[in-house]
Amino acid sequence: MKETAKEAARQRKIYMILIIILIIVLTVLGGGYYFMMQTKAASQKTSGKNSDDQSRTSQTSGSDTLEYKGGTYRYNDHLSNYLFLGIDTRNSVDTYQTQEDAGQADAIFVVSMDRATEEIKVLFIPRDSMTEIEVFNPSGKSLGESTDHINIQYAFGDGKQKSCELMKIAVSNLLDGLPIQGYCSMNMDGIPVITDFVGGVQITVPDNSLEDTYPEFKEGAVVNITGENAEKFVRYRDTDKTQSALVRQERQKTYLQALIQKAQEKAGEDAGFVADLYDSIKSYTVTNMGNDVFAKLLTASGNGITDTETVPGEGKQGKNFDEYQVDKDALSDLIISMFYEKIQ
């Protein structure tokens, strides 16, 4: 009986670490398939909506409730919200010191866990979302707030905790003050490390988005993905084309599916494999989330992800770069539906 209990505990630990790794991989890939599909869904939901003076939330003075479109709502205080970030830098995070080292957040999403129902929801935030961020000079002095791409907020930190804290504030502000209890970020060097650690993966190229630049990735070709070519396959995009970040999503889904399958096979063969895999990428991650948090995420993950959404808006060509113009009215609707409970 004791041996059975020990084995069950060992398996829980293995699966917990596997959940951590898969969440981080999804992060650094830029949200993958969920982002692509939810962007389409968000566009359909928000099309034809008009601005409404009542569409922004209004907190009732001295109360934990708010009035919204004729109803009264209370924040669901059973929720714990965690921010995940994929960063476009390299090398061990221990070497980072200044803004020059920090990089930008290539992928941004919030994982919301309901501790009462043990359900998980995910909210994706397009990296080019235009919002208020705090700007700092190179010596770290605040220059006030400016409307800019949310992903560059990370660049005004140190590439470690400060950058994550700045993103936590910017994301919370974008989401009408949503509480965020923790964060986890990972940089690009984690991709080849993970790929090589599982021994590489074999994929069938899903589309022709890479063929002109890399002929070996012709649509339908069966290719071995290793640490040497993994980043090329999952991250390359033609920056001269508007909204090109969305084009690579199908390749990322293909890679992630193959990686999960290979990792599961390896974990079945070697009980210590997943823990060793996690250890191999720790140098490229920054987090303030303890093992207890990931253990709770593990439990909740058994029920699957009950809802995946994207901050509603529209991608447009800006003066110099792509911009994602957030639909603030539709975003308020979404925040209410995901994080609040109607009480009357």
Secondary structure, 3 states (H helix, E strand, C coil): CHHHHHHHHHHHHHHHHHHHHHHHHHHHCCCHHHHHHHHHHHHHHHCCCCCCCCCCCEECCCCCEEEECCEEEEECCCEEEEEEEEECCCCCHHHCCCHHHHCCEEEEEEEEEECCCCEEEEEECCCCEEEEEEEECCCCCEEEEEEEEHHHHHHHCCCCHHHHHHHHHHHHHHCCCCCCCEEEEEECCHHHHHHHHCCCEEEECCCCCCCCCCHHHCCCCEEEECCCCHHHHHHCCCCCCCCHHHCCHHHHHHHHHHHHHHHHHHHHHCCCHHHHHHHHHHHHEEECCCHHHHHHHHHHHCCCEEEEEECCEEEEECCCCEEEEECHHHHHHHHHHHHEEECC
